[in-house]
Amino acid sequence: MDPEKFITIDEEQISLRQALEYLRKSGDLPQLLTRILRQYVLEQELQERSDLEVDPSRLEQVMVNFRLQNQLTDSPKFNQWLQSQGLTYATFREQMAMAVKVEQLKAETIADKVDDYFTQNQAFFEQVVLSRIVVSEVDKAAQLKGQVDENPQLFEALAKEHSIVADRVFNGMMGAIALNQLPPSMREALRQAEPGEIVGPLEHEGRYSILRLERRLPAKLEGQLKQTLEEQFFTQWWQQKLQNKKVKLNL
């Protein structure tokens, strides 16, 4: 590849250096560098790990799954997609084999770390189903809290009448949310609360919330949570591999 002819737009040549400068100006360069460094570590590690082999039948299944998920089962459409990505069938197969090896490496390097971390922090990932009344004045919040303390059955009606957030149309029901996504004050107030209990008013960013805990949903290590934790620990692993290396960008 000629670095002076990295991209051609009409008759204008854009060099690799200029392309990187565009990315720097747009703020996208750090993200690109992160991906390059990650790939560097993986390539180096896999070169040293001849024991990581890809079973041909598994590779075929991975390729089939990819085409199904991306609606590329039709051969002409798949070939068109390969061309748009600058790939041949051989390089596509190579990419899929690399992905399988990376998954094997990930499973090995994070081992029991994800399970241990989840077990130790399970309460942190718990979800709660909440209803709320949100107002902008502390005095009004205190008044509404007094009303629901005297008559909890008024909560839905008061939410619909007085709350200033969109879920007022659902009588204040905001649905399930992970405890760790709530502001610290709300998280702490709900930590020991029982279903049906009303807490607050709690101030956050100039607004005052009265919360009713509807129910708790115990955290499970599956789906998006599992993927997030696995990627988090894998990222820590490959970044540690670079700790003693000098990385310099020559622009």
C-alpha positions, 0 to 999 in steps of 0.5 A: 500500500502506498501511504501517499495514496491511502484514499482517492476522492475524484482525482484527489489523493489523501495520504495516510498521514492526512487521514490520521490528521482528519481523525485527530481533528474530529476526535476519533483518533483515540478510538482508532488507536485503541483498536490498533493497540488491541489488535496488536496485542491479540496478534502477538499473543496468538502468534505465541499460542499455537495450542489455540486451534480452530475446529473446522466444523465450528468455524463453518458454524460461526460463518453460517451464524454471521451470515444469518444474523446479518441477512447475508444468506443469499450468495449474490448479496453476500458477495456484494457485501464482501466486495463492499468490505474489501474482502475476499471469501478467504480473508473473510474466513480468516477474520472469522477464524481470528474471532474464534481464537480471540474468544478462546483466548478471552475465555482462558484469560478471564477464567473465573474472574467474571464469576468471582466479581459478579458473586462479590458484587451481585447486589450492585447489579440488582435491578429495581422496579420503581415508580416516582413523583418528580418535582422542582420545588423542595416544599412541594416535594415535602407536601406530596411526601406527607400526602402519600405517607398518610394515604399511599393509595394516592401515589399514582394520582399525585404522580399523574397530576404533579410529576414533571417527567414523562413517565407521569402518563404511566402514573409515575411507573418508570420500570426496571433499572439497575441500582448501579445506574441510579444516583448515589443518594437514591441507591443508598435510600433504596438499598434496604427498602422493602417492596411497597416502601416510599422513600424521599424526597431525594434531591438530584440535579435540582429536582426532588424525587419521591420513589416507591419501590415496586419490586426487586429483580435479582441480578443474573450473570447472563446476556448483556451484563455477562458480555459487558463484564467479560469485555471489561476484564478482557480489556484490562488484560490486553491493556496490562500487556502494554504497560511496559511498552513505549507507544508513540504516534509519529504524525 
